[in-house]
Amino acid sequence: MLTSRWTPGQAAGTTGSVLVSVTDFQADRLRDLPGVYRAGLALRRAWPELDGAVGMWLWTEPLRGRCGSVSIWLDEQALRGFVGWPEHVAIVRRYRGRGRLRSTTWTTSPSDRDIWAKARAYLSEETRTP
């Protein structure tokens, strides 16, 4: 698994409870994966200005046709704001029907050193159908 560097958000440095979101996109065709990943990079550039964004990493397994993110938010409302953000909506629409997306969330503290261990455990689950 390849991961990007940590990208801090507008709410970096928060000390309260945070919401972790892990997304996993499985492309139906490998040729779609570079575009999906580039779209993620474009969203990452805006991260420092997003309301309620604590920070995020992108990840990819290019030979398996997978990519996604591990993002940290102040709360569910901040995550929902991102999901409804027009730039995000446009990307989702562009790649709808070209793969499968699954995601999970949980609440923790920003100092939790096990975020990536929990994310990797979720990402390693074999819940896909061929």
LUMMILO-429412 format. One record per residue (C-alpha): residue number from 1; x, y, z; residue in three letters. Coordinates in steps of 0.02 Angstrom, whole numbers. Layout:
<rs>
 num      u      v      w residuo
 NUM      X      Y      Z     ALA
...
</rs>
This chain:
<rs>
 num      u      v      w residuo
   1      0      0      0     MET
   2     66    171    -49     LEU
   3     13    319     57     THR
   4     26    506     36     SER
   5     98    620    166     ARG
   6    -16    689    301     TRP
   7   -111    842    241     THR
   8   -170    951    386     PRO
   9   -339   1034    376     GLY
  10   -415   1194    442     GLN
  11   -450   1109    609     ALA
  12   -277   1030    631     ALA
  13   -223   1037    812     GLY
  14   -394   1004    885     THR
  15   -392    915   1053     THR
  16   -571    853   1065     GLY
  17   -652    698    996     SER
  18   -635    675    807     VAL
  19   -719    570    673     LEU
  20   -610    457    565     VAL
  21   -674    410    393     SER
  22   -595    273    287     VAL
  23   -644    253    104     THR
  24   -600    110    -13     ASP
  25   -635    123   -200     PHE
  26   -612    -36   -302     GLN
  27   -604      8   -487     ALA
  28   -685   -113   -608     ASP
  29   -549    -72   -735     ARG
  30   -368    -30   -692     LEU
  31   -367    108   -822     ARG
  32   -491    209   -717     ASP
  33   -382    207   -561     LEU
  34   -259    345   -611     PRO
  35   -403    466   -641     GLY
  36   -484    424   -475     VAL
  37   -319    449   -384     TYR
  38   -284    614   -473     ARG
  39   -457    673   -422     ALA
  40   -411    632   -242     GLY
  41   -251    733   -260     LEU
  42   -353    881   -323     ALA
  43   -468    871   -172     LEU
  44   -316    859    -58     ARG
  45   -251   1027   -120     ARG
  46   -408   1110    -50     ALA
  47   -396   1019    117     TRP
  48   -320   1163    218     PRO
  49   -474   1270    184     GLU
  50   -611   1141    215     LEU
  51   -720   1177    367     ASP
  52   -698   1045    501     GLY
  53   -557    951    413     ALA
  54   -423    897    537     VAL
  55   -316    809    406     GLY
  56   -302    664    286     MET
  57   -197    537    193     TRP
  58   -229    460     23     LEU
  59   -183    279     -9     TRP
  60   -176    166   -160     THR
  61   -142    -13   -209     GLU
  62   -121     16   -396     PRO
  63    -95   -165   -448     LEU
  64   -256   -213   -358     ARG
  65   -354    -68   -431     GLY
  66   -391     11   -263     ARG
  67   -373    182   -186     CYS
  68   -453    287    -53     GLY
  69   -425    400     95     SER
  70   -409    405    283     VAL
  71   -479    573    336     SER
  72   -507    650    506     ILE
  73   -648    772    541     TRP
  74   -709    873    689     LEU
  75   -877    784    679     ASP
  76  -1009    703    569     GLU
  77  -1072    874    511     GLN
  78   -900    919    442     ALA
  79   -889    754    349     LEU
  80  -1064    778    277     ARG
  81  -1014    952    220     GLY
  82   -869    878    123     PHE
  83   -976    739     49     VAL
  84  -1097    872    -17     GLY
  85   -959    991    -76     TRP
  86   -987   1022   -263     PRO
  87   -809    973   -311     GLU
  88   -827    807   -221     HIS
  89  -1000    776   -292     VAL
  90   -934    804   -470     ALA
  91   -798    673   -444     ILE
  92   -920    546   -371     VAL
  93  -1035    570   -520     ARG
  94   -892    555   -644     ARG
  95   -839    385   -575     TYR
  96  -1009    316   -525     ARG
  97  -1032    145   -600     GLY
  98   -846    119   -629     ARG
  99   -813     24   -470     GLY
 100   -870     -8   -293     ARG
 101   -850    105   -143     LEU
 102   -858     57     38     ARG
 103   -823    160    191     SER
 104   -826    162    379     THR
 105   -814    291    517     THR
 106   -773    291    701     TRP
 107   -744    418    838     THR
 108   -578    433    929     THR
 109   -455    562    995     SER
 110   -334    654    881     PRO
 111   -189    579    979     SER
 112   -244    400    941     ASP
 113    -89    315    870     ARG
 114   -190    166    808     ASP
 115   -289    257    673     ILE
 116   -187    180    533     TRP
 117   -189      7    614     ALA
 118   -379     14    623     LYS
 119   -391     82    446     ALA
 120   -278    -57    379     ARG
 121   -381   -189    469     ALA
 122   -538   -122    386     TYR
 123   -453   -112    216     LEU
 124   -389   -291    230     SER
 125   -564   -362    257     GLU
 126   -616   -472    112     GLU
 127   -793   -411     84     THR
 128   -787   -394   -104     ARG
 129   -886   -493   -229     THR
 130   -800   -542   -391     PRO
</rs>
